[in-house]
Amino acid sequence: MNRIDLHVHSRESDGSYAPAELVAYAIEKGLLAMALTDHDTVSGVAEAVRAAEGTELFLIPGVELSAEYRGRDIHILGLFLDYTSEAFLSGLEGFKEAREKRNEKMAALLTEHHMPLTMEEMREEFTDAVLTRAHFARMLVKKGYVQSYREAFDRFLDDGKPCYLPKERIAPEDAIRMIHQAEGLAVLAHPLLYRMDMDGVRTLVGFLKEQGLDGLEAIYSMNSGREEQRMKELADEYGLFISGGSDFHGVLKPHIGLGTGRGDLYVPEEILTNLINAAKKKRLPNKF
């Protein structure tokens, strides 16, 4: 049974494995292919590509971009990216600058709530990583302010909690444009996580299709069998390719396994074949 996983995070964003460690783990688990899709960065892709060279693992350069739709945070995956594209990297710099400003404010908020924390400490602890709330949660645990990552989010870092700050996000059409600019395929990640009813999800997918969306992440760790089927039907309705992945993070989401999700995730090889063919038809000059 050849499994693939097209939604995986490293510690270059909010995962706990280094990119090369992820590659080794994917090989250990017998994955045929893996896409590294860190949040708003491709800084770990080169390391992962190097680690996969000469192995049987097909490593797909990817990203997960945060965008805003009607006040909601939605995520667009980019797959088969030219991760060296200067225009794309320049666009990511804007994400980085906005995230750094947010992180400075979050550190100040935590300090105001009697949990002293500086950005110098954060950068020393997480060298070169794109800092996220997950990193703040890990630091709060390390400093003994909370007992667990879950407590950090439940009490302080989740939406609506006292130290939460919203990210500056781009329009989804701009995220799709950036991905296409880097010769990648744009895929809507986990469409059922956006707190919408099915009519809302359908409206979102229809809008994104008009903006050039290529695919839909129908196979996902948190989807039930019925939900997965509904997402496959929705993808077919709008002429979108199906993608699938675990959203693996490591210790941050210990209940989600690489390639297996909550234990019953299965993304078949044919999904990879279909996406490669889609990329070829768009004349994307990546390595297949």
N, C-alpha and C positions, 0 to 999 in steps of 0.2 A: 504494500500500500504506500504509494508515493505521496507524502504530504508536502504542502508548501505553506508558507506563512508570509503574507504580504502587508503586515502591520506590526512592526517591532521597534522598540525603543532601546537606546543605549544610554550610558551615563553622560553622553554629550548633551542630552536634554534631561529627562527625568527617569531614566532607567538606572539599574544598578550594575550592569555589566559593561565593561569596555567593549568597543566594537569588535576587536579581535577575539575577545572572550565569547561574545555572542556567536561569532562564526564557529568557533570550536564547539560551543554548546549545540548549535544547530547540526553540525556534522555528527556529534555524539548521539543526537536524537534521531538521526537518519533523515533529516529534511532534504528534499530535493532542491528547494529554492527558498530564499528569504529576502524580504525587502526591508532595508533599514530606513525607518521613517521617523526620525527624530523631529521634535517640535521646532519648527521655524529655523532649522539649521541643517546643513549637510556637512558639518565639520568632522563627523566620524566616518563618512562614507569612504574616503581614501584608505583609511586604516582597514576597514572591513573588506574593501576590494582586494587589497594586498594580502590579507589573511586568507581570502578565499581562492587566490590564485594557486593553480596546481591541485586543487581539491575537486570533489564532485559536487560541491555546493554551488548553485547558481545564485550569485549575489546581485540584487537589484538595487541600484541607487534610488533613494526616495526621500520624501520629506512629508511632514504633516503641518499644513499652514492653518493658522487660526483666522477666521473671518467672522463678520457680523451680518446677520440676517434678521431684520425686524426685531432688533434688540437682543437676539440670541447669539451665543457663541457657537459657531459651527466649524467643522474641520474638513479641509480638502486635502486628500492625499495626492502626492505627485509620485508617479512610478516611472521607471526607466529614464530618469533625468540625466541630462548632461550637467553633472554637478560641478563642472569647471566653468560653466557659462558666466562670463563677466557681468552681463546684464542681470542674470538671476541672483548672483552673489551680491550685487549692488542693492537689489531689492531687499534681500535678507538683512542687509545692514540696517535698514529702517526698522525692521522688527527688533533687532538687537538693541538699538538705541532706546526705543520705547520701553522694552523690557527692563533695561538697566535703570531708567528713571522710576519705573514702577517698583523695582526691587529696593531702591534707596528709600522710597516712601514706606514700603512694607517693613523694612528694618526699623525705621523710626517709629512706626505704629506699634510694633512688638515691644520696643523699648518703653514706649509710653504705657504699655500694659504690663509693666514690671517684669519684662523678659529681655534684659539688655542684650543687644545683638548689633554688630557692625558689619558693613559690607566687606571690610578688610578681613574679618573672620570668615565670612562666607567664601570669598575668593581664595583664601588660603586653604580652606577645607575642600573646595570643589574647583580645583585649578582647571581653567579653560572650558569648563562646562557652561552651557547656556542655562543660567539659573532660573528655576521655576519654583512654584509653591512647594513642590515635593522636596526640593533641597532645603527650603526653610523648615519643613516638617522634620526632616532628618536632623537638622541642627538643633531644633527644639528638644528632640529626644536626647541627643548627645549631651546637651547642656543641662539635662534633668528638669526642664520646665514642664514637660509632659511625659507620660509613660509610653506612648505609642504614636505611630504616624496617624492612626485613625483619630486619636484624641486631638492631635494637633489640628486636623482639618475640622473635626466636629465642633471644637470650642473656638477656634481662632481663624482658620484659613479658608473655609468653604464660603461660597456665595452667601452673603447676609450676615456673616460672622464679623466680629469687631476689627479684625486685622486683614480682612479681604479687600483687595483693590482690583477693579476690572482691568483687563488688558486693553491696550489700544489695538483695535483690529481693523483690517481692511475689508472692503466689500468683496463678496465671494467671486464676483466676475473678475476682480483684479487678481485674486488668488489663482483662478483658472488661467488668466492671461499670463501670469508669471510662470506657471508650470508649462504652458505651451511654449513660452519663450525659451524655456530650457529643454524643449523637445521631449517633454514628458506627457504622460496620460494623466488627466485629472479625474479623481474618484472621490465621491462623497463618502466620508467615513461615518460609520455607525449611525445611520439615519434615524434610528429609533431612540436615540439618547437625547433628543433635543426637546423633550417635553411637549410634543405636538400630538394631536390625534392624527389618524390616517389621512384625513382631508388636508391637514396642514403639511404633512410629509409629502403628499402628492403635489401640492402647490409648490413646495420648495424644490422638489425634483424637477418639476416642469419648468420652473424659472431657471434653474441651473442648466438644464438641457439647452435652453435658449441661449445661454451664455457660453456654451461649448463643452459642458461636462461630458466626459467620455464613459464613466463607469460608476457603479454603485457597490458599496461594500455590503453585500447581501449576507455573506457568511461571516458571523462575528460571535465572539465568545459569549456575549450576554443574550443572544437571540435564542428563543425557543424554536423548536422545529417548525411550528406554524408561522412564527414571525419570519424565519428564514425564507419560507416558501412565499410569503406575501412580498418580501423584498425582491425575490427573484421575479415574481410576476410584475412588480412595479418596474424593474429594470427592463423587462421585455416590453412592457407597455410604452416605454419611452426610448426604446432602441439603444439601451446602455449596456455596456459590458459588465459582467459580474466579477467582483473581486472578493477577497476574503482574508481575514487575519485575526490573530489572537488579541492584539493590543498588549503584547507582553512587555512588562516593565521590570520584572525581577522582584526584589523584596518589597517594593511599593504595592504591588498587587500579587501577593504570594499565592492567591487562589487561581491565578491565570498562568497556565503552562505554555511554554514555547511550542507552537505547532498544534497544541491540543486544547487550548483554552481552559474551560472548566472540566475537561476530561473527555468531552464528546465532540469537540470541534474537528471538522475534517474539511480541508480545502484541497480539492483534487487537482492533479497535474493538468487536467484539461483546462482549468481556469488560467493557468500560466500560459498554455499554448494559445488560447484565445486572445489574451492580452498581448502576447508577443506579435501575433498576426495583426492585431489592431495597431500596434506601434509601427509595424512595417508598412502598413497601408498609409499611415500618416507620414511615411518617409522619415522616420526618426532614426538618425544614423548612430544608434548605440550598438553595443556588442551583444549579439544574440547567439 
